[in-house]
């Protein structure tokens, strides 16, 4: 499973492809929006923190699915409609949440349930790739071994997701500059 850093980098790579030369909120505010929306599926940690004895009690449930991505896309489109740009807002919500889900599906998962319910509500079956691009995130017991493992996981994400994010941001910035002339 990718870390919040990996999900943010994916959001910075995917979000500008949707908005391209026309920012939704503004160039810098959009970057914050992309990084934040790409974290949405992991809000399923909150019930575990608030109501259970372990934070990941509800993690990787339906929030990590195509159904959730479609719902977020619909809600984002409804919000975007009030701003006169429903289509781009809707696509943005869908793409960023689905990007999160797919990153988690191609990462190591060492806690049950393994993978993500990718096709929910069409299927309750969990999906995880046979190979893992990303390391798992370790949470317990907190110690230097886990800290180093998680730092390695983030370093790998920066190596894999950083260049595409940087390239997309550079291309969009270049396109916006050319469009402004």
N, C-alpha and C positions, 0 to 999 in steps of 0.2 A: 504494500500500500504506500502510496506517495505521501510525503509530509505536506504540511501547509505551504512550505516554500515551493515544493514541486507543483502543487495545485495553482499557486499564484503565478508561477512562471508559465504554466500552460494557459492560464487566463490571459496573460500578457501576450502570448503568441496567438491565441485564437480571437480574442476580443477585437483587436485592431483590424483583423480580416473582415469582420462583420461591419464595423463602422467606417472603415477605410478613410476617405478624405473628409467626412462630415462627422465631427465629434457629437456625441449625444449630450454630454453635460459640459464639455470643455476638454482640451487635450490632457491636462493633468488630472482632472477629476475623473475622466474616463479610465485612466490607468488604475486608480483606486477602485473604481466600480468593477473593472475586470478582475482584479485580484480578490475583491470581496465576494462577488457572485460565484467565482470558481470554488469558494469554500462552502457554499450552501449545503451540500449533502452531508457534511460533517457536523451540522447542527444536531444530528441525531445522537450526539454525545450528551446533550443537555438532559434528556430524561434519565439517563444513567447516572449523571452527576446529581441530579435533584431527587430522584426517587429510588435509586437502587444502590447497592453497596459497591458497584464497580462502574466506572464511566463508560466502558464499551458494551454495557448490557444490551443496548439497542442499536449498536453500531452496525453498519452495513445491512440495514433493513431496506424498506421500500424507497427511502430517500436516495438510494444508490441504484436507480433503475431508469429505464426509458420512460416509464410512466411519470416518474417525478420530473424528469427533464421536460417532458411535454407540458406538465402542469406549470412548471416555472416559466416556460416559454409563453404559455397562455396568460399567466398573471403579468408577466413583463409586457406582453402585447397590450393588455388592458391598461397598464400604467402608461405605456408609450402612446396609446390612443389619446390620452389627455394632453400629451405633448405634441401631437400631430405626426408621430413617427412609430406607429404600432408595429409595422413589419420588422424594422431593424431591432427594436427592443425585444420583440418576441423571438426572433432568430438568435439574438445575443443570449437571452436566458436559456434557450434550448441548447445552444452550442456549448456554453460554459459549464452547465450542469452535466451534460452528456460527456464532455471532455473529462470532468472529474471522475465520473463513473468508469470510463474506459481506462483512465490511468490506474485506478484501483484494481481493475480487472487484470492488468498486466504487471502487477507488482506481487511480491511475496506476501503471503498472508499466513500468519502463524497462529491465528486465533479463530475459533469456531464462531460463526459459520464461515467457511472458507470461500472467498470471492464475493461477488455481488449478485443480487437478483436482477440481472441485466434486463430481462424481458418482462418483468412485472408490469402490468397486471395480467399479461398473457400467459405467464408461467411463473411458478414459485421457485423454480430450479435456480440454484446458484451457479454462476459462471466464473471461472478463473483460468487464465492462460496456462498452458503447460510449461511455459518458460516465463521467467520474470525479468523485466527490465529494471525494476526498482527493488530495493531492499525493504524489508518490513520495518515498521516502527516499533521499538520496544519501549514499554512504559514501566514495567516492574521487574524486579526490585530496583529502585533508582540507585545507581552507582556509576562509577567512572566507566565501567565496561559498557553500560547501556548508553551513556553520554557519547562515548567514542563511536559506538555503532551507529547511533542516530546522526552524528556529524558526518560519518562516511556516507550514510544514506542521502543526506542533503547534498554532499559534494557530488555524488553520482548524478543526482537530479540536476544540479547546476551544469554539469558536463553535458548531459543529454538534452535538457530543456532550455538551458540558457542561450545557446547559439540560435535556435529557431526563434526564440522570443526576441533576441537582439536584432536578428535579420528582419523580422516582421516590423518591429518598431522603427528600424531605420528606413525600410521601404515606405511605410506609411508616412513618416515624417518627410521623406523626400517627395512623395506624391503630393502631400499637402503644400509643400513649398513650391512645387511646380504649378500646382493649381492656383496658388495665390498670385503668381506673376502674371 
